[in-house]
Amino acid sequence: MSSPVDPKESPLPSVTELVARARELQPLLRKNSAEGEKNRRVVEESIQKLQDAGLFRLLQPRRFGGYESSMRALVDVAAAVGEADGGTAWVVSLLNSGAWLAGCFTDRAQNDVWGENPQALVSGVFSPRVESKRIPGGFQVTGKWFYNSGSWHADWAVLSIPVTDDAGEVVEMGMALVPRSDLDLEDTWFVAGMRASGSNCLIATDVFVPEHRVMSVGPAMEGDFPTEHTDELLYRSPLGPFFTVGMVGPQLGLGRAALEIVKEKAATKGVTNTIYTRQADSVAFQLQLAQASMHLDTAHFHAHRVTEDMDSAAQEGRKLDLLDRARIRADVGWAIENVVKAIDILLSAHGSGAFAEVNPLQRIWRDSEVASRHAGILPMVCYEIYGKALVGSDVKITHMI
């Protein structure tokens, strides 16, 4: 049975309060950012402080002490963390997303995860090189999953697997909840940016996954999940949009951080070989700053439209149709593209010093550039999905809609 938690005795923190908690941790997260990048994993001190602040509980069911908050909370908290460090924000966002996924499984599966350890963290990967065989009581799974963000810190993982019948034929795709202790980790995350995300490879060798810890992907795309707790409105959002929204927050935070750094330095930094001893006095600089700020505003408008659509639909018990879900995917791509444009403009405005190793702008730039190439949020793919939906095309280039 689930851990008894009386909601009346545990008032939920507001999104404003959760963001404030994240902002309080910014000096610490900023201090640890260089070490996290060097070690290719978030510093444990940062993880512990985030855990203490409840910032891994955003989307965890209240029955286990979570906040069962909202998509808006996920985006805004990750953005606040991203102002201090992109890799840490990515881990915060993806581990909270893992908690949401776990909250969609059966009550029995959720108790496996949190029954004895309410602070258990859950990661997720949806790009399998996997074989599975149906055996009595469940599935025997062997394979590899790249790239598992937050892999060093997770206690469980949600992993995509092929669901097979008794004859060994693949009948559908599924998601399996697997203890991290059942999996090996291959340290493969050697990249130009988002190094602290620790997005390594998880490996299963003949791992048994019981039936109750496997969820069908098809119904999940429509927002139909096996959880018996149908009164928990948060777990009604369709999987496809949710898959992408968790990757917006870190980018928003990176963009805001870049804007603040460039604005702050403009008061004392000159424009080489010009009359300007302060960038702030240059009309060219002012125009670039305005352009970048507007790009970031656009990104926020679209990201928040996504969260509003998802949160309101879940609260009302309203299904998002294919066109809605495709447009959400395009919103995410548009937000990402505008953040990338803003950071590019800001680095040009700031000058070549942006690329000095001691300048945090170069890490912000690398983190954003790498994160924006995630397969789930590639802008042109997102736009194609939406365009096909707009013209009523029957061609589905991905099942993640």
Legacy VTK file of the C-alpha trace (Angstrom):
# vtk DataFile Version 3.0
C-alpha trace
ASCII
DATASET POLYDATA
POINTS 401 float
0.000 0.000 0.000
1.121 3.605 -0.582
2.631 5.552 2.283
-0.247 7.391 3.991
0.165 11.150 3.623
-2.774 13.404 4.480
-2.714 16.284 1.943
-4.395 18.559 4.493
-1.425 18.120 6.805
1.185 18.864 4.146
0.398 22.147 2.355
1.977 22.421 -1.069
4.582 25.083 -1.810
3.619 27.454 -4.615
5.587 27.736 -7.842
6.832 31.114 -6.576
8.160 29.516 -3.393
9.831 26.674 -5.287
11.549 29.124 -7.632
12.676 31.143 -4.607
14.247 28.010 -3.128
16.135 27.456 -6.369
17.343 31.060 -6.401
18.624 30.723 -2.836
20.860 27.904 -4.012
22.272 29.775 -7.009
25.509 30.946 -5.309
26.316 27.363 -4.282
25.380 25.896 -7.666
27.422 28.568 -9.455
30.405 27.884 -7.183
30.260 24.147 -7.973
29.608 24.528 -11.700
33.237 24.370 -12.869
33.924 21.272 -10.763
30.759 19.639 -12.074
31.846 20.249 -15.640
35.351 18.942 -14.936
34.071 15.754 -13.298
31.203 15.351 -15.825
28.645 15.017 -13.039
26.855 17.398 -10.693
28.773 17.864 -7.448
27.219 15.801 -4.653
26.975 18.853 -2.411
24.714 20.468 -5.006
22.576 17.329 -5.326
22.144 17.128 -1.566
21.186 20.787 -1.204
18.683 20.468 -4.036
17.290 17.369 -2.353
17.070 19.176 1.004
15.195 22.040 -0.675
12.649 19.592 -2.099
13.548 20.453 -5.678
13.499 16.814 -6.790
9.931 16.428 -5.455
8.179 18.755 -7.902
6.310 16.020 -9.786
6.395 13.208 -7.225
2.999 12.011 -5.896
1.940 13.575 -2.606
1.335 10.099 -1.230
5.104 9.743 -0.955
5.840 13.261 0.268
6.085 14.864 -3.167
4.593 18.186 -4.213
2.605 16.892 -7.210
2.936 20.391 -8.601
2.722 21.363 -12.293
4.478 21.591 -15.630
4.909 25.307 -14.941
6.806 24.470 -11.762
9.057 22.079 -13.666
9.965 24.716 -16.269
10.356 27.658 -13.905
12.400 25.831 -11.261
14.722 24.346 -13.880
15.128 27.803 -15.420
16.076 29.283 -12.039
18.649 26.534 -11.531
19.855 27.071 -15.105
20.720 30.678 -14.297
23.454 29.215 -12.089
24.466 26.119 -14.071
23.060 24.442 -17.158
24.193 20.890 -16.365
22.666 20.993 -12.905
19.416 22.378 -14.330
19.290 19.555 -16.873
19.648 16.970 -14.105
17.001 18.693 -11.959
14.573 18.798 -14.868
15.150 15.252 -16.099
15.057 13.618 -12.646
11.808 15.437 -11.876
10.507 14.201 -15.222
11.478 10.687 -14.154
9.430 11.106 -10.986
6.413 12.109 -13.096
6.849 9.026 -15.257
7.085 6.777 -12.205
3.882 8.397 -10.902
2.081 7.160 -14.025
2.808 3.474 -13.290
0.685 1.161 -11.178
0.438 1.678 -7.434
2.481 -1.481 -6.915
5.282 -0.184 -9.146
5.269 3.188 -7.411
5.618 1.470 -4.058
8.595 -0.446 -5.420
10.235 2.918 -6.127
9.251 5.034 -3.123
7.733 2.694 -0.547
10.957 2.287 1.423
12.810 5.333 0.106
10.560 8.361 -0.545
13.619 10.308 -1.706
14.453 7.869 -4.515
15.365 9.615 -7.777
14.287 8.323 -11.189
15.995 8.913 -14.529
14.703 8.024 -17.988
15.912 7.049 -21.471
13.874 6.506 -24.640
16.519 5.425 -27.161
17.042 1.680 -26.731
19.316 -0.842 -28.329
17.456 -3.569 -26.537
16.146 -7.100 -26.742
13.399 -8.351 -24.485
11.891 -11.792 -24.044
8.608 -12.557 -22.362
9.058 -14.990 -19.505
6.738 -16.031 -16.662
5.819 -12.937 -14.661
7.434 -10.359 -16.899
10.307 -9.765 -19.300
13.992 -10.574 -19.546
15.787 -7.537 -20.910
19.265 -7.062 -22.367
20.558 -3.892 -23.992
22.017 -0.416 -23.770
20.421 3.010 -23.330
22.184 6.222 -24.386
22.163 8.864 -22.890
20.919 8.710 -19.329
21.015 12.205 -17.820
21.569 12.214 -14.072
22.785 8.621 -14.260
25.159 9.034 -11.318
22.391 10.135 -8.969
19.339 8.037 -9.899
18.050 5.110 -7.838
15.706 3.897 -10.599
15.400 4.308 -14.356
12.456 4.334 -16.754
13.752 2.599 -19.890
12.044 2.041 -23.228
11.842 -1.601 -24.272
10.207 -3.620 -27.050
7.260 -5.589 -25.673
7.200 -9.096 -27.140
4.620 -11.854 -27.246
5.167 -15.522 -26.394
6.491 -16.120 -29.911
9.136 -13.447 -29.498
7.494 -10.987 -31.893
7.501 -7.301 -30.976
3.890 -6.190 -30.473
4.400 -2.687 -29.068
6.833 -0.401 -27.289
6.867 -0.197 -23.534
8.525 1.624 -20.653
10.089 -0.387 -17.882
10.884 0.710 -14.322
14.220 -0.823 -13.374
16.288 -0.418 -10.181
19.590 1.270 -10.901
21.250 -1.521 -8.898
20.190 -4.001 -11.627
22.024 -1.985 -14.277
25.633 -1.344 -15.177
26.836 2.125 -16.106
29.321 2.808 -18.880
31.024 6.188 -18.535
30.536 7.500 -22.078
29.636 11.174 -21.618
32.623 12.993 -23.171
31.077 16.017 -24.874
31.585 19.710 -25.600
28.738 20.972 -23.401
26.256 19.910 -20.731
29.108 17.864 -19.319
27.771 17.988 -15.752
24.568 16.226 -16.805
26.387 12.878 -16.562
24.352 11.469 -19.439
26.023 8.090 -19.548
25.007 4.693 -20.913
22.967 2.241 -18.831
23.389 -1.460 -19.554
21.100 -4.386 -18.760
22.206 -8.000 -19.014
19.362 -10.505 -18.643
17.562 -8.228 -16.194
14.142 -9.411 -15.061
11.413 -6.763 -15.181
8.118 -7.860 -13.629
4.927 -7.256 -15.571
3.646 -4.602 -13.174
6.678 -2.439 -13.892
6.059 -2.265 -17.651
3.814 0.396 -19.190
2.521 0.503 -22.780
3.703 3.516 -24.765
0.688 3.676 -27.117
-1.977 4.590 -24.539
0.534 6.827 -22.731
0.748 9.001 -25.837
-2.939 9.801 -25.317
-2.499 10.407 -21.587
-3.874 7.014 -20.541
-1.685 5.491 -17.829
-1.996 2.401 -15.616
-1.984 4.333 -12.315
-5.043 3.511 -10.231
-4.924 6.994 -8.665
-7.122 8.697 -11.235
-7.811 11.581 -8.835
-4.172 12.694 -9.180
-4.696 15.164 -12.001
-1.014 15.824 -12.691
-0.602 12.389 -14.247
-3.028 12.964 -17.097
-0.756 14.786 -19.551
0.068 12.868 -22.739
3.567 11.442 -22.843
4.693 13.066 -26.105
4.398 16.717 -25.006
5.717 15.850 -21.566
8.760 14.229 -23.154
9.790 17.612 -24.569
8.646 20.194 -22.024
11.199 19.076 -19.445
14.032 20.227 -21.698
12.878 23.854 -22.046
13.569 25.143 -18.530
17.361 24.744 -18.522
17.585 26.615 -21.822
15.529 29.530 -20.509
17.830 29.795 -17.513
20.953 29.723 -19.676
19.564 32.517 -21.836
18.694 34.672 -18.838
22.133 34.116 -17.323
23.852 35.181 -20.534
21.724 38.326 -20.765
22.528 39.359 -17.192
26.272 38.808 -17.611
26.443 40.816 -20.817
24.313 43.637 -19.366
26.416 43.821 -16.217
29.734 43.922 -18.066
28.497 46.568 -20.525
28.889 49.312 -17.918
32.680 48.842 -17.718
33.686 47.011 -20.908
34.622 49.070 -23.949
34.209 48.454 -27.666
37.706 47.944 -29.067
38.873 50.372 -31.780
35.862 52.653 -31.342
35.120 55.832 -29.391
33.132 53.825 -26.840
34.714 53.190 -23.465
31.458 51.563 -22.365
29.531 49.052 -24.443
26.373 50.405 -22.830
26.799 53.659 -24.791
27.056 51.960 -28.184
23.904 52.001 -30.313
25.037 48.777 -32.032
25.352 47.097 -28.639
21.989 48.447 -27.492
20.300 47.047 -30.594
21.878 43.627 -30.086
20.876 43.599 -26.438
17.297 44.481 -27.355
17.188 41.768 -30.025
18.492 39.141 -27.619
16.039 40.195 -24.921
13.123 39.939 -27.349
14.226 36.472 -28.463
14.264 35.394 -24.817
10.817 36.901 -24.249
9.529 34.948 -27.232
11.034 31.741 -25.842
9.341 32.329 -22.482
5.976 33.105 -24.062
5.965 29.843 -25.993
7.341 27.729 -23.133
4.694 29.081 -20.786
1.941 28.542 -23.355
2.978 24.881 -23.369
2.790 24.582 -19.594
-0.549 26.425 -19.476
-2.044 24.125 -22.098
-0.781 20.977 -20.404
-1.655 21.999 -16.854
-5.144 23.274 -17.707
-5.992 20.207 -19.803
-4.885 17.888 -17.001
-6.891 19.814 -14.383
-10.007 19.765 -16.555
-9.635 16.135 -17.606
-9.529 17.317 -21.211
-7.661 15.335 -23.860
-5.158 17.134 -26.070
-5.737 16.030 -29.647
-3.017 15.357 -32.215
-2.983 18.944 -33.495
-2.672 20.287 -29.941
0.186 17.927 -29.170
1.959 18.710 -32.441
1.669 22.446 -31.787
3.120 21.967 -28.318
6.060 20.199 -29.925
6.499 23.186 -32.267
6.230 25.602 -29.322
9.090 23.794 -27.646
11.219 23.884 -30.783
10.478 27.592 -31.269
11.418 28.367 -27.666
14.684 26.460 -28.001
15.552 28.145 -31.313
14.968 31.593 -29.865
17.148 30.945 -26.813
19.975 29.744 -29.054
19.632 32.878 -31.213
19.621 35.115 -28.144
22.797 33.600 -26.723
24.532 33.840 -30.094
23.671 37.553 -30.346
24.810 38.161 -26.771
28.193 36.546 -27.349
28.715 38.671 -30.444
27.698 41.787 -28.527
30.022 40.962 -25.652
32.992 40.330 -27.945
35.749 37.746 -28.264
36.326 37.770 -24.508
33.167 35.658 -24.248
35.253 32.666 -25.293
37.917 32.977 -22.618
37.957 29.905 -20.388
37.483 32.074 -17.299
34.318 33.628 -18.762
31.125 31.775 -17.814
29.578 32.845 -21.121
31.534 30.214 -23.038
30.136 27.416 -20.866
26.624 28.831 -21.180
27.079 28.860 -24.961
28.416 25.280 -25.067
25.706 23.977 -22.737
22.946 25.583 -24.772
24.345 24.449 -28.117
24.657 20.833 -27.000
21.284 20.716 -25.210
19.482 22.226 -28.207
20.568 19.247 -30.323
18.635 16.742 -28.224
16.600 14.607 -30.610
13.347 15.364 -28.799
13.561 19.132 -29.260
15.285 19.626 -32.629
13.403 22.666 -33.937
13.125 21.573 -37.575
11.803 18.150 -36.576
9.288 19.845 -34.259
8.130 22.129 -37.066
7.750 19.248 -39.502
5.581 17.401 -36.997
3.363 20.470 -36.617
3.265 21.185 -40.323
2.121 17.646 -41.093
-0.608 17.970 -38.471
-1.727 21.308 -39.929
-2.260 19.819 -43.396
-3.805 16.623 -42.054
-0.990 14.368 -43.259
-1.198 10.718 -42.240
2.608 10.438 -42.199
3.925 10.096 -38.634
7.663 10.665 -38.448
7.732 9.802 -34.736
5.471 8.147 -32.197
6.503 10.762 -29.610
3.638 13.184 -30.250
LINES 1 402
401 0 1 2 3 4 5 6 7 8 9 10 11 12 13 14 15 16 17 18 19 20 21 22 23 24 25 26 27 28 29 30 31 32 33 34 35 36 37 38 39 40 41 42 43 44 45 46 47 48 49 50 51 52 53 54 55 56 57 58 59 60 61 62 63 64 65 66 67 68 69 70 71 72 73 74 75 76 77 78 79 80 81 82 83 84 85 86 87 88 89 90 91 92 93 94 95 96 97 98 99 100 101 102 103 104 105 106 107 108 109 110 111 112 113 114 115 116 117 118 119 120 121 122 123 124 125 126 127 128 129 130 131 132 133 134 135 136 137 138 139 140 141 142 143 144 145 146 147 148 149 150 151 152 153 154 155 156 157 158 159 160 161 162 163 164 165 166 167 168 169 170 171 172 173 174 175 176 177 178 179 180 181 182 183 184 185 186 187 188 189 190 191 192 193 194 195 196 197 198 199 200 201 202 203 204 205 206 207 208 209 210 211 212 213 214 215 216 217 218 219 220 221 222 223 224 225 226 227 228 229 230 231 232 233 234 235 236 237 238 239 240 241 242 243 244 245 246 247 248 249 250 251 252 253 254 255 256 257 258 259 260 261 262 263 264 265 266 267 268 269 270 271 272 273 274 275 276 277 278 279 280 281 282 283 284 285 286 287 288 289 290 291 292 293 294 295 296 297 298 299 300 301 302 303 304 305 306 307 308 309 310 311 312 313 314 315 316 317 318 319 320 321 322 323 324 325 326 327 328 329 330 331 332 333 334 335 336 337 338 339 340 341 342 343 344 345 346 347 348 349 350 351 352 353 354 355 356 357 358 359 360 361 362 363 364 365 366 367 368 369 370 371 372 373 374 375 376 377 378 379 380 381 382 383 384 385 386 387 388 389 390 391 392 393 394 395 396 397 398 399 400
